Amino acid sequence: MTRFLKAALATTILAGATLGSIAHAETTLFFGEAGPNRGARAEALNWFVEDVKTRTEGELTFDVQWGGALFKADAAAQAVADGVADAGTIIGVYFPQEMLAYGIADLPVQNPDPWVGMKATDELMRGSEAIQANLADQNLVYLGTYTTSAVHIGCKGKAIRTVEDIDGLKVRGVGAYGKTFADFGANLVNMSIYDAYQGLDSGLLDCSQGYSYAVGALNQQEVMDSYTMLNWGQVGALGIFMNKDAYDSLPEDQQQALMEAGEGLSDEFGRLVNADNDAAVEKMREAGVEIIELPEEERAKLVEKGNTYLEEWSAQADAAGLDGQALLEEYRGLIDKYQAEVEAEGYPWERG
């Protein structure tokens, strides 16, 4: 049990003893979030908090500490495991060993749809006993997932219409997607997405890989001439985890509420991020940015080249005691499952 949960329980027990009318202790969990309380992810987190509160009739609540007040993004996994907070957002790329299994959601598989990717990742994380055991060894429990959504690329003075156009470009890359571009001859520049505006404006970058909603939020359309929709894959190892000791100390009905709210997070965030992405692309068009759809045959070349990094991940997973190839096959099957659901029924928020 974390020190935050102990303190919260002590307070509620005292209050119950004093008032004498409280049937069940109200528990407050402390949640660490490195990001600010604005944007789609913050809105989805607030939805999750409210959903847990509703499901437990107010008996389980969260006190969210925003903006890295409890820990920064690159310390999240250890901080949650150690009980610095009862729960928190963990970004897998900062923890390549600890979050190795979760990192499957960052791989360059054919997986561009945010909702499809989140649902596939969520079912894999919940359904794999091996992944759950791996997390338990770290004193962590998985609750729910977000995504940064599909990786695309914006350029200034250049345009990517085929993979041959990548050669020689100065590119800010994203994980294995950047590495794959380097395999096609790009010169990778180590730069954060927040500095990409200046990089494009100054000529330090020709192109920057990123996410549509982030382009809009950071006004990068002001320094872009073209934006190529790669429709390739996404960075999806980004989600909510809980300290296992704190989770295990809760009654079963509250554990179930956390899991059900976490499962619903994919639908809510999917709705929000799809809307933000669509609005961002329209904002680019209005700014005069050329929107390019990468042809399917060109995308196939990216997928094929990116298989190198899937093989690397599989080998690392095997070394960690996981069956990497089996997990990849299961993940691809789940992507196909949810893609078929979208094509047949539409998104959940569109079904009325």
GIUR-V498504 format. One line per field, one symbol per residue. psi: psi as a letter, one per 20 degrees, with the letter a starting at -180 (. if undefined). Layout:
psi=???
This chain:
psi=prhghggghgghgghghghijohqppppqpppohrrmqrhggghghggghgggghjljhorqoporkkhhqrhjjgghgghijhqhrrppohhimhghkgghihiiqlrnmipggggggggghghhiohgghhghhhjkqppgrqaqiaqpapqqpjrpohrhhihpiqoporochhghhhhhjjqoppoqrhhihghgghijhqhqpqbqghhgghjkiihkqhqopohlfarojmoapqqphggghiqqhhhghggggghhihggghggghggggghghhhgghijppopopqhhhhhhggghihhhghgggghgghjjqnghhggggghhhghghghgghhiaqhiii.
